Amino acid sequence: MRTQKNKTSKAGSTVDLIHEIRQIILSARKFAAKSIDTVQVLTNYEIGHRIVEHEQHGTKRAAYGKAILKELSKKLTVEFGRGFSEDNLSNMRKFYLVYRNQKQISETASRKLTSPGENIAVSGKLQISETVSRKLTMHQNMQTVPVQFTLSWSHYIFLMNIHNVDERRFYEIESLEMGWSLRELKRQFSSGLYERLALSRDKKGIRKLSRKGQVIEKPQDLLKNPYVLEFLGLDEKSQYSETDLENAIIDKLEHFLLELGKGFLFESRQKRFTFDEEHFFVDLVFYNRILRCYVLFDLKIGKLTHQDIGQMQMYVNYFDRYVKQPHENATVGIILCRKKKDALVEITLPKNANIRASEYQLYLPSKVELKQKLIDWTKEQ
């Protein structure tokens, strides 16, 4: 029996070893692909640098610059194949002009990702990226190139067309930290994420967005104004119930988690608890691992009433007293509604209540309207 036990132990350790080696190989392949992206971005930056430098030694006329791009495109395509069209070369030139005087924010984000205790895979990725960058910058034909570029070339093509520097830096940080694909980046930009987060912050908080991205330090940092749920596929004009809204959220839970933002984990729907022999149901229960607290959502499709606010207060009180652990922070309640009235919320709740009402909409907002709203709001502060 002792021999059999040893065999089992060896077999178990071999399984673990295979799993570890498999993870290393998969990570290495992922890092290699990332390194290729980094090389492409750094190379394109340097090509843009050379084009601008050449233009500055000649005439500044637009026709002259266009002629240069046309000639370069023709000769480079013959030798190196696709990828050097006039449009691509123009993007490289623009990339250099946009980023040459801007200290890259990804260095800050990288420090966050490599804090003690983080997954070793992340650290490895950054080390490989840094090594590739260092080799490029030491090459005799390369000028000094920023080593902090960490996104794909496709990401940068989109980002450099965001004219507001603070807004561009914000999306660059979030793309890196959240691992957004280009498609998700475009969706977040189109939904006006920067403006929606900014509208729930003071001026100091808005400045922090451009330096550090969305930082979650207190319950207010979780909020967006409004939440955009266009991915649910519900028609704004059709009749739907709160149950329909809840079902649609559960069906698109991954998208909803992305819209909620950082640190959210889904726990349950229609969470039942019994108090004084009466049953109550919380629509959606999440946990935020950054704030270390429960976040309760109550869905309302009609007009927000003081009864709705009082009901959420009861839910929050119950979780604080009977569910949360001593080491966890106070429960947060968010009433997701079509229309909110801040005055009603303020008069109903005590000032220190962890309960907020936030609007949702089923279509992408107008970025022009959101920007104007942010400008007007900033002037009032």
Residue pairs with C-beta under 8 A, 6 or more apart in sequence:
23 121
27 121
27 124
27 125
30 125
31 124
31 125
31 128
32 128
34 125
34 128
34 129
35 128
35 129
35 132
37 151
37 152
37 153
38 129
38 132
38 133
38 149
38 150
39 132
39 136
40 152
40 153
41 149
41 151
41 152
41 153
41 156
42 132
42 133
42 136
42 145
42 147
42 149
43 136
44 91
44 92
44 95
44 153
45 92
45 95
45 96
45 99
45 145
45 146
45 149
46 136
46 142
46 143
46 145
47 89
47 92
48 92
48 93
48 94
48 95
48 96
48 97
49 96
49 100
49 143
49 145
51 68
51 69
51 72
51 89
51 92
51 93
51 96
52 93
52 96
52 97
54 68
55 64
55 65
55 68
58 64
65 93
66 86
69 86
69 89
69 90
69 93
70 86
72 84
72 89
73 84
73 85
73 86
73 88
73 89
76 84
76 89
77 84
77 85
91 157
91 160
94 160
95 156
95 157
95 160
98 160
99 146
99 160
102 165
102 169
104 146
104 148
104 149
105 148
105 169
105 172
105 173
105 211
106 148
106 149
106 150
106 151
106 172
106 173
106 176
107 148
108 173
108 211
108 212
109 150
109 173
109 176
109 177
109 213
110 126
110 148
110 150
110 176
112 177
113 122
113 126
113 176
113 177
114 122
114 123
114 126
126 150
129 150
130 147
133 145
133 147
133 149
134 147
136 142
136 145
137 144
137 145
137 147
149 156
150 176
151 159
151 172
151 175
151 176
152 182
154 182
155 172
155 175
155 182
155 185
158 182
158 185
158 186
158 189
159 168
159 171
159 172
159 175
159 185
160 168
162 168
162 171
162 189
165 210
166 206
166 207
166 209
166 210
167 194
167 210
169 210
169 211
170 194
170 209
170 210
170 213
171 185
171 188
171 189
171 193
171 194
173 212
173 213
174 180
174 188
174 193
174 213
174 214
175 185
177 213
177 262
178 184
178 258
178 262
180 188
184 258
190 364
190 367
191 228
191 230
191 259
191 364
191 365
192 228
192 365
192 367
192 370
192 371
193 224
194 209
195 367
195 370
195 371
195 373
195 374
196 224
196 225
196 226
196 228
196 365
196 370
197 209
197 214
197 224
198 205
198 206
198 209
198 374
199 225
199 370
199 373
199 374
199 377
200 220
200 223
200 224
200 225
201 208
201 209
201 220
202 381
203 378
203 381
206 378
208 215
214 221
214 261
214 262
215 221
216 222
216 261
216 262
216 263
216 288
216 290
216 291
218 291
219 291
219 293
219 332
219 354
219 356
220 356
222 260
222 261
222 288
222 291
222 295
222 332
222 334
223 334
223 356
223 358
224 259
224 261
224 358
225 358
225 359
226 358
226 359
226 360
226 361
226 365
227 259
227 260
227 336
227 358
227 359
227 360
227 361
228 259
228 360
228 361
228 363
228 364
228 365
229 248
229 249
229 256
229 259
229 360
229 361
229 362
230 361
230 362
230 363
230 364
231 252
231 255
231 256
231 259
232 245
232 248
232 249
232 251
232 252
232 362
233 248
233 252
234 240
234 244
234 245
234 248
234 362
235 362
236 361
236 362
236 363
240 301
241 301
242 283
242 299
242 300
242 301
245 299
245 301
246 269
246 270
246 283
246 284
246 299
249 256
249 284
249 299
250 269
253 266
257 264
257 266
260 286
262 290
263 288
263 289
263 290
263 291
264 286
264 287
264 288
264 295
265 286
265 287
265 288
265 289
266 284
266 285
266 286
267 285
267 286
267 287
267 294
268 284
268 285
269 283
269 284
269 285
270 281
270 282
270 283
271 281
271 282
271 285
272 279
272 280
272 281
273 279
273 280
273 282
273 318
273 322
273 323
274 280
275 318
280 314
280 315
280 318
282 296
282 297
282 298
282 315
283 296
283 297
283 298
283 299
284 296
284 297
284 299
285 294
285 295
285 296
285 297
286 294
286 295
286 296
286 297
287 293
287 294
287 295
288 294
288 295
288 332
291 329
291 332
292 327
292 328
292 329
293 324
293 328
293 329
293 330
293 331
293 332
294 319
294 323
294 324
294 328
294 331
294 332
295 331
295 332
295 333
295 334
296 312
296 315
296 316
296 319
296 331
296 332
296 333
296 334
297 334
297 335
297 336
298 308
298 311
298 312
298 315
298 333
298 334
298 335
298 336
299 336
299 337
300 308
300 335
300 336
300 337
300 338
301 337
301 338
302 337
302 338
303 337
303 338
303 339
304 335
304 337
304 339
304 340
304 341
304 344
304 345
304 357
305 344
306 344
306 348
308 335
308 337
309 335
309 344
309 345
309 348
309 349
309 355
309 357
310 348
312 333
312 335
312 355
313 333
313 349
313 353
313 355
315 333
316 330
316 331
316 332
316 333
316 353
316 354
316 355
319 331
320 330
320 331
323 331
324 330
324 331
330 354
331 354
332 354
332 355
332 356
333 354
333 355
333 356
334 355
334 356
334 357
334 358
335 355
335 356
335 357
335 358
336 358
336 359
336 360
337 357
337 358
337 359
337 360
338 359
338 360
339 359
340 357
340 358
340 359
341 357
342 357
345 355
345 356
345 357
349 355
